[in-house]
Amino acid sequence: MDYWIMGGGGIGCALAQACLERGDTVSLFSRTDPGMTGADWLAVDNTDPEALAEATRELPLPDRVINTLGMLHQGEQQPEKRIEQCTEAALTNSIHINTWPTLAMARLLSSRLTRQQSLQFAALSARVGSISDNRAGGWYSYRISKAALNMAIKTLGIEWQRRFPAAAVVGLHPGTVATELSAPFRAGLAEGQLQSPQQTARHLLAVLDGLGPEQSGRIFAWDGQEIQP
């Protein structure tokens, strides 16, 4: 199986390694070289649709595309605890990183897909992006950008059912993973709740193995349970 993996962070690299160990081929899209043996690295800004198009111009479409990009905190931008901390700049930045790359890749794929291709496109979402599951509040920019991502996946799934019925687009919630994204927020986690990137990669690939066009437009957690919007 041939993979395009967007993002060279902890989960992206772990997914690439897990795919290579399964005998798959991997093209890894990131700004900096992760230094992975066996994967083809493409230097690309995943938020730039023109750069994505140029990087993939000579590549045949893969069997699976996985977008692993995600940002909860960046520099001075931290998750908001109160509405007074919410700024337009933070919200725009969160949407630019957490929502837009999936749409940018979807544009590229949709311009090249045929009705017969069984391509599977997955984007890492988050349970906090579920409106119905929001019980704690806070984290405005992150929650809103992930809720927007979930809506994008749902809307794209409806379109692809008409245009590309053999393809599928889904969201994946990886759980709490030992990466830089979760590092400041691990205090008080129950034993066993924190997963390594390698564990998460295996779980996510197992979930994808069990999904098809019938599940397009839906969001699933790392354990296979569906997350309601």
Secondary structure as the mmCIF struct_conf table of DSSP 4:
data_model
#
loop_
_struct_conf.conf_type_id
_struct_conf.id
_struct_conf.beg_label_comp_id
_struct_conf.beg_label_asym_id
_struct_conf.beg_label_seq_id
_struct_conf.end_label_comp_id
_struct_conf.end_label_asym_id
_struct_conf.end_label_seq_id
STRN STRN1 ASP A 2 MET A 6
BEND BEND1 GLY A 9 GLY A 9
HELX_RH_AL_P HELX_RH_AL_P1 GLY A 10 GLU A 21
TURN_TY1_P TURN_TY1_P1 ARG A 22 GLY A 23
STRN STRN2 THR A 25 SER A 30
BEND BEND2 ARG A 31 THR A 32
BEND BEND3 THR A 37 ALA A 39
STRN STRN3 ASP A 40 ALA A 43
TURN_TY1_P TURN_TY1_P2 ASN A 46 THR A 47
HELX_RH_AL_P HELX_RH_AL_P2 PRO A 49 THR A 56
TURN_TY1_P TURN_TY1_P3 ARG A 57 GLU A 58
BEND BEND4 LEU A 59 LEU A 59
HELX_LH_PP_P HELX_LH_PP_P1 PRO A 60 LEU A 61
BEND BEND5 ASP A 63 ASP A 63
STRN STRN4 ARG A 64 ASN A 67
BEND BEND6 LEU A 72 LEU A 72
STRN STRN5 GLN A 74 GLN A 74
TURN_TY1_P TURN_TY1_P4 GLY A 75 GLU A 76
STRN STRN6 GLN A 77 GLN A 77
BEND BEND7 LYS A 81 ARG A 82
HELX_RH_3T_P HELX_RH_3T_P1 ILE A 83 GLN A 85
HELX_RH_AL_P HELX_RH_AL_P3 GLU A 88 ASN A 98
TURN_TY1_P TURN_TY1_P5 THR A 99 THR A 99
HELX_RH_AL_P HELX_RH_AL_P4 TRP A 100 ARG A 112
TURN_TY1_P TURN_TY1_P6 ARG A 115 GLN A 116
STRN STRN7 GLN A 120 LEU A 124
HELX_RH_3T_P HELX_RH_3T_P2 ARG A 127 GLY A 129
BEND BEND8 ILE A 131 ILE A 131
TURN_TY1_P TURN_TY1_P7 SER A 132 ASP A 133
BEND BEND9 ALA A 136 ALA A 136
HELX_RH_AL_P HELX_RH_AL_P5 TYR A 140 ARG A 163
TURN_TY1_P TURN_TY1_P8 PRO A 165 ALA A 166
STRN STRN8 ALA A 168 HIS A 173
STRN STRN9 THR A 176 VAL A 177
BEND BEND10 ALA A 178 THR A 179
TURN_TY1_P TURN_TY1_P9 GLU A 180 SER A 182
HELX_RH_3T_P HELX_RH_3T_P3 ALA A 183 PHE A 185
TURN_TY1_P TURN_TY1_P10 ALA A 187 GLY A 188
HELX_LH_PP_P HELX_LH_PP_P2 LEU A 189 ALA A 190
TURN_TY1_P TURN_TY1_P11 GLU A 191 GLY A 192
STRN STRN10 LEU A 194 GLN A 195
HELX_RH_AL_P HELX_RH_AL_P6 PRO A 197 ASP A 209
TURN_TY1_P TURN_TY1_P12 GLY A 210 GLY A 210
HELX_RH_3T_P HELX_RH_3T_P4 PRO A 213 GLN A 215
TURN_TY1_P TURN_TY1_P13 SER A 216 GLY A 217
STRN STRN11 ILE A 219 ALA A 221
TURN_TY1_P TURN_TY1_P14 TRP A 222 ASP A 223
BEND BEND11 GLY A 224 GLY A 224
HELX_LH_PP_P HELX_LH_PP_P3 GLN A 225 GLN A 225
STRN STRN12 GLU A 226 ILE A 227
HELX_LH_PP_P HELX_LH_PP_P4 GLN A 228 GLN A 228
#
